[in-house]
Amino acid sequence: MVERVRQDLLADHRRHLRRIEWVTPGVVWAMDGTQYDMGFTGKVYLCNMQDLGSRYKFFPLAGGCPVGEQIAEHLSENIDRYGAPLVLKRDNEGTMNHLAVNEVLKEFFILPLNSPRDYAPYNGAIEESQRELKECLQEKLALAMSDPQNHITAYAESAVNDLNHRIRPCLNDRASCKVFFEAGIRPTFTRRKRREIYDSILEKVERILSAMKQSGQAIRESAWRIAVESWLRSRGHIRPQIKTKVSPNFSPFLAHE
């Protein structure tokens, strides 16, 4: 793990060679924001949130750019409805890291897993989800009978509903909706268990930092990412695939899809 942290810090391109398969529904969620160009009527903001193991998308925030408190409320509502994940993936900066969002994570004892600074493709799975959502939303708006901007939330929710019922080869030809809600599939984590997991991961982080004999925020963040991934892998919740050879034209945006 110490060697992986060194590589993570010194060679960002190494992450281009790694693809993670998200195995267990309900364990890791990801969220991100994007803008959808409506043409002459301007742009609308979409705050997308997805369960990575099942690819199940939650209804997005759609409309004007939300402040941190709105994103925190949106996250809290989804947790109340579906249960809290163990880990939340998100970008390193912006409203996704607002104090109100962090308070929700603390309340439910959810572990944050932030992208490295200036490396959004680390959260590549949600980036792909954004592409899907925009394409499906575009199809919906092409058939709109009236001014769609006034009803963008309804169109976005309709697009998400279609995507959640799409048959996916990566889910063994099942739909995200079926996988996410399948009985007995999603694990539950009590507050005590979450504390034990956090302590275990933090112990690994401290061992990594001690062995490296270095300090700094970037190093600690990298050690945290490696330790969280190590725990998820050891429990079978993710399956990393490392490519030993890669084409020079390999797209970095495939990382972590």
N, C-alpha and C positions, 0 to 999 in steps of 0.2 A: 504493500500500500504506500510506503514511503517513496518507492521508486515511481509509482504511478503519479503521486503528487508532483514529483520533480518534473516528470514528463508533461503533466498537465500545465505546469507553470511555464516551462521552457519551449514547448512545442504545441501550440494550439491546433496545428494541422493534424495531430494525432487523433483528435476527436472526429476528424473527417472520416477516419477509417473504421469507426465503431458505430454499430447500429444496435439499439436495444429493443428487444421484444418484450412488450408489457404483457405479463401473463395473467395476473390475478385481478379481476374486477374489484373496485371499491377501495383499493389500497393507495393508489396514486392518482390524484387529479392534476390537471394543468389548466392554467388560465392565461389569457392574453387579450390585448385590445388591438383593433385594427379599424381602418376607415374604408367605407365603401363609397365609391364615386357614383353619385346619382345623375351625373351629367349637368345640365343647366340648373338644376335645383340645388346643386351643391353636394356635400359629402355628409354621410351619417356615420356615427361611431358604433361599432359592435364590440361588446365585451363578451368574449367567447369562453366557455368553461366546459371541460370534457373529462370523463373518466377514461384513463388511458388503457386499462385492461380490457374494457369492452368497447371502446370508442363511442360510448354513449355521450351525447351532447345535451347539456342542460339549456333551457331557454335563455337566450342572450339578453343582455341589456342593449337596447337599440335606440338611437336618437342622437342627442347632443352628447358631447364628451363628458362622462361622469367624473365627479370628484371622488376622493378616496373614501369618504363616508358612504357614498352610494354603492361603490364596489364592495365595501365591507358588508353592507346590508344585503346585497345580492348574494354574496358568498354565504352569509349566515342563514339566509332563507333556504338555500339549496342544502345546507348541512341539516337544517331542521327537517327538511322534507325527505332527504335520502340517507342521512347519517354521515358522520364525519369521516373523511379519508385519513390515512395515516400520514401521508406526505402530500404537499402541494408544490407543484413546479410552477415557476413564474420567472419573468425577466428580472434583472437585477435592480432596475431603477424605475422611477415613475410612480403613478398612482397605485400600481399593484403592490408597492412596498410602503404604502401610506401607513401611518401610525394606527389608524382605525382598522385596517386590514390585519396588521400584526396583532392587534388586540383580539380579533376573532380567532386567529391561530392559537394564541395563548389560552383563550377561553376553552377551546376544544382540544387542546394539546396536540395540534397538528404541526408536523415538522416541515419547515420551509426548505425547498430545494431550488435555489436561485441559479439562473444562468450565469456563466462567467461574464465579467464586464465586457461590453462590446462584442458579445458572441451570442446573438439571439438564436442561431441554429441549434444550440444545445437544447432548446425547448422545441425541437423540430416537429414533434408529434402534433403540438397545437398549431404550429405554422401550417402543417398540412391540413389540419382541421379548418383553419381559416380559409384556405383555398377552396375546400369543399363547400363551405357555407356560402362563400361569395358566388360560386358558380351556380349553386342551387337557388340562391336568392335572385340572381340575375334571370333565371328561367321563370321564377314566379312573377317578377316585376314586368317581364316582357308581355305577360298576359293581363296586367293590371287594367281595370276598367276606369279607374278614377285616379286622382292624385295619390300616388303611392307613399309619398313622404309623410303624409298625415297618418298613415296606417303602417308605417315601417315595422313596428313591433309585431303586428299580426303576420306580416309577410315573413319576417325573420323566424318567428316561431313555427310557421308552417314549413319553412325550409328545413329547420332542425328536426321536425317531426318526420319528414320524408327521409332524411339522412339516417335517423335512428331506426328506421324500418327497412333500410337498404340491406340486401344480402351481401355479405363480405367474405371473400375467400380466406382472408386472414383469420376469420372467426369460424373456420370450418363450415362455410356457407350458411351461417346464421346471421341474424340481424343483431345490431347493438342492443336494441331494446330487450330482446329475449335473453341475451347473455347477461346484461346488467341486472335484470330482475329474476334470474334463475335462482330458485330456492337453494340455499346452502352453499352458494358459490362465494359470495362476498364475506370475508372474515370480519369479525367484530373485535375491536380493541378497547378494553376497559381503560379507564384513566390510569389505573395502577400499571397495566401492561404497557401503556404508552410511556409512562415514566421509566419503566425498566428498559424499554427500547432506547429512549433518549439517553439514559445513563450509559448504556452499552456503546452507543455510537459516539458519545462524547469521550468515553474512555479511549476508543480507537483514535479519535482526533488527537488527544493529548499524547498518545504513544507515537503517532506520526510526527507531531511537532517536536517531541523530545528527540526522536531519532534524527530528524533533519537539522536540529540545532540552529534553526532560523526562526524569525518572527515576522510579523506583518499581517495586515488584514487580508491581502490577496492569498497568502499562504494558508491562513486559517480557513478562508472560504473554500479553497481548493481541497484541503484536508477534510472539511465537512462533507463536500460533495462525494469524495471518494469513499468516506466511511459510510454514508447513507446508502450509496450504491452497493457497497460490499455487504451491508446487512440485508438489503432487498434481494441480492443475488443468493446469499447463503440460505434464505428462506424460500427460494424458488419463485419469488414474485416477479423477477425479471430474468431475461436470458441475454446477456451481451454477446455480440458476435464481432470478433476482431478480424478485419481483413489484413492479411499479410502483404498483399500486393494491391495496388490501386492505380487506375488510369489517371494520368495528369488532368483529364477532363472530368474526373469524379466530382459530382456536385456536393458541396459541404452541407446543403440544405437537406440531405438525406439523413444526417446525423440524428439519432434518437427518435426516429419516426416510429 
